[in-house]
């Protein structure tokens, strides 16, 4: 589709301790479509007008355990 990402999504971590939050400079950030997107992500964070691809919206300055 139009918003497919083929580059490494730069998630915080993968197997065995999976954390699918995007980290900067993930190509998923601001690459989604607002059409049919939920108003907030899985963490309850409001999505931007141009949402990120995936369950989590990127938030600058947010850290996640690796």
N, C-alpha and C positions, 0 to 999 in steps of 0.2 A: 504494500500500500504506500501511500504518499508519505507517511511518517514512520516508515520502517527504519530501524537502526541496525547496521551490520557491524559497527565498530564495538570494541570492548565497552560495556556500559559503565565500567568503573564503580561497581558496587563496593560497599565498605568491606565485605568479606564473602567468601564462598565456603564450600565444604571444608571441614565438617561443621563449622559454626557460621551459619548463613545469616547475613545481614544485607538485605537488598535495598537499603537506603543508598541513593546515588551520592557520590562524592565529586567534588569539583575536579576537573572540568568534564563531567559525564555528558556524552552526546544525547542523553535522554532528557536533560534539563531544557525546558521550554521547547520541546519537540513534539508535544502532544497536541491534541485537538480538543477544544472546549465542547464540541458537539457530543452530547450524551455523556460527558464527564461528570463525575460526582462533584459536589461543591467542596468537599474536603477529602483528605487522604486517609489511610488506615489509622494514622496517629491522631487524626482529628484536626490536622493543620489545613487551613484554607488553601485552596489551589489558586494560583495566579490566573490572570486572564488568558495566558498561554500556558496551560498546565504541562507538567512533566509527564513523560511516558512512565507508566508503572504505578504501583500501589502507593508509593511515597513521593511527596513533593520535596524537592531539595530546599534546605534552609541554610543559608550562609551562616557560618559560625557555629552550627550545630555539630556536636561530636557524638560518635557512636563507638561503643566498645568494639575493638577488633579482635 
